[in-house]
């Protein structure tokens, strides 16, 4: 997952998102999949919302590209 996030940032697909997500999202995934000592760490809901926003952003880029439209960063949008 980390390599995919790094690639997305390098390609400019996640312009406007914090690059700390490269480390944070895989850590969140691992703690959810493998468990941890705290059941409800502070900020978990905010992290999940941020991940949802990131996923929606990436899929909106794919949707535009699949219809033959030019994929641009959010700053270049009309």
C-alpha positions as CSV (number, residue, x, y, z in Angstrom):
1,X,0.0,0.0,0.0
2,X,2.8,2.4,0.8
3,X,4.3,2.1,-2.7
4,X,0.9,2.8,-4.3
5,X,0.5,5.9,-2.1
6,X,4.0,7.1,-3.0
7,X,3.2,6.6,-6.7
8,X,-0.1,8.5,-6.4
9,X,1.7,11.4,-4.8
10,X,4.5,11.3,-7.4
11,X,1.9,11.4,-10.2
12,X,0.2,14.4,-8.6
13,X,-3.1,12.5,-8.1
14,X,-3.2,13.4,-4.5
15,X,-2.4,17.1,-4.7
16,X,-3.6,18.9,-1.6
17,X,-3.4,15.8,0.6
18,X,-0.7,15.5,3.3
19,X,2.2,13.3,2.4
20,X,2.2,11.9,5.9
21,X,-0.7,9.7,4.7
22,X,2.0,7.6,3.0
23,X,3.0,6.3,6.5
24,X,-0.3,6.9,8.3
25,X,-2.7,4.9,6.1
26,X,-0.7,1.6,6.1
27,X,-0.3,2.0,9.9
28,X,-4.0,2.5,10.3
29,X,-4.7,-0.5,8.1
30,X,-2.3,-2.7,10.0
31,X,-3.6,-1.7,13.4
32,X,-7.2,-2.5,12.2
33,X,-6.3,-5.8,10.6
34,X,-4.0,-7.1,13.4
35,X,-5.4,-5.3,16.4
36,X,-3.8,-3.1,19.0
37,X,-4.0,-2.4,22.7
38,X,-6.5,0.5,22.5
39,X,-10.0,-0.3,21.1
40,X,-10.8,3.3,20.0
41,X,-7.7,5.4,19.5
42,X,-8.2,9.2,19.5
43,X,-8.6,10.5,16.0
44,X,-9.6,7.2,14.4
45,X,-12.8,8.6,12.9
46,X,-11.0,11.5,11.5
47,X,-8.5,9.2,9.8
48,X,-11.2,7.0,8.4
49,X,-12.9,10.1,7.0
50,X,-9.6,11.3,5.5
51,X,-9.1,7.9,3.9
52,X,-12.6,8.0,2.4
53,X,-12.0,11.4,1.0
54,X,-8.7,10.2,-0.6
55,X,-10.4,7.2,-2.1
56,X,-13.3,9.3,-3.5
57,X,-10.7,11.6,-5.0
58,X,-8.8,8.8,-6.7
59,X,-11.9,7.1,-8.1
60,X,-13.2,10.4,-9.5
61,X,-9.9,10.7,-11.4
62,X,-10.3,7.1,-12.8
63,X,-13.9,7.9,-13.8
64,X,-12.9,10.9,-15.8
65,X,-10.0,9.0,-17.5
66,X,-12.2,6.0,-18.4
67,X,-14.6,8.4,-20.3
68,X,-11.7,9.8,-22.3
69,X,-11.5,13.1,-20.4
70,X,-8.3,14.7,-19.5
71,X,-7.3,14.0,-15.9
72,X,-6.2,17.2,-14.1
73,X,-5.4,18.0,-10.6
74,X,-8.1,19.7,-8.4
75,X,-6.3,23.1,-8.8
76,X,-6.7,22.9,-12.6
77,X,-10.5,22.1,-12.5
78,X,-12.9,24.4,-14.2
